[in-house]
Amino acid sequence: MLVGNKEYKTVWMEGTSVFMIQQNLLPFEFKVHECKTYWDTCIAITDMVVRGAGAIGAAAGFAMAQAFLTIGTKERLKMIREARSDIENTRPTARNLFYAVDRVYRAGLESTEKAVAEAESVAREDEENSKAIGEYGAALTNEKANILTHCNAGWLAFVDYGTALAPVYLAREQGKEVFVYVDETRPRAQGGRLTAWELKNAGVPHVIIPDNAAASLMAQGKIDMVITGADRIAANGDTANKIGTLGRAILAKAFGIPFYIAAPTSTFDMNCATGREIPIEERSQDEVLYQTGTDANGHLIKVLVCSPGSPAYNPAFDVTPARYITGIITEKGMVTADRLSIKKLMKKD
Ligand code: MRU
């Protein structure tokens, strides 16, 4: 994607370093962050310097490759296995992270060069799949469409293009009139900060709405469709995504509005029979209690926005049961959220 006049990916590797757009500074500052070791990359994933299912998948794959590249010969395999578990312990919910680490680890057992090549393939496929999702998704949008999205499943959440926003970008290129309602997405405001930044850069008309405004807008007939991303999809179609997604899905069903999930097949976890088995990350209460922004002089500051001394609970994801999902848009086409259709999809080339 273009930032200014320069083409960027969200995350990439050069030599033994992993580079990523520093998302926890956006939209206030645009910086590239360098991770020199696999451990630096782990910290960047945990701290959400890089975030979003596909982007953390690619970053985790690169981190695994860094481990093969930099860990010396003494007890090498033992240390590489420890590195694998360090990477897997960064964030528990996004399936893409485990998918990428597993692929790169297996390749690395053959040679370090193969580990690096596999990590590059994971990142390249993430980008290609996102583009294909955009094409299938754009075909679902009318000539004029008001779309609601939650969190950020744009290009920042993947290596490029994104999933939920890829259909928006593609539909615009096709000359369709799309307007995006952007859920702010507390507590980290991925919508208000990242999705809005992406859409503004791309010249897509949009408005940020508070998280509790969706029902009212739907009741007024202002939303034609909802598209969100996914962090993990169980074999029966139950889908984990950013906290708050479940509420949007229930509302969409109540108002008869199509609710789509856009995600590559690397997000499906056939080992999770239902959404109940999907691990849900709980993050620091500080993310709820404090907000970061800029002061009048443009300096980044962190402020307490809740009653001092009260504790907060911060589950990062929720699970939307398959019955609320109109369809899942993947790089292989649209699939209905049921066990049989998903099984067939996963076998398709
Ligand atoms: O910002 P994160 O990594 O906590 O959130 C993950 C996500 O990006 C969203 O849940 C998104 O909608 C899934 S698709 C990237």
Boltz pocket constraint, residues with backbone or C-beta under 6 A from the ligand:
constraints:
  - pocket:
      binder: B
      contacts: [[A, 50], [A, 51], [A, 52], [A, 53], [A, 54], [A, 150], [A, 151], [A, 152], [A, 153], [A, 154], [A, 157], [A, 158], [A, 163], [A, 190], [A, 228], [A, 229], [A, 230], [A, 231], [A, 240], [A, 241], [A, 242], [A, 243], [A, 262], [A, 316]]
      max_distance: 6.0
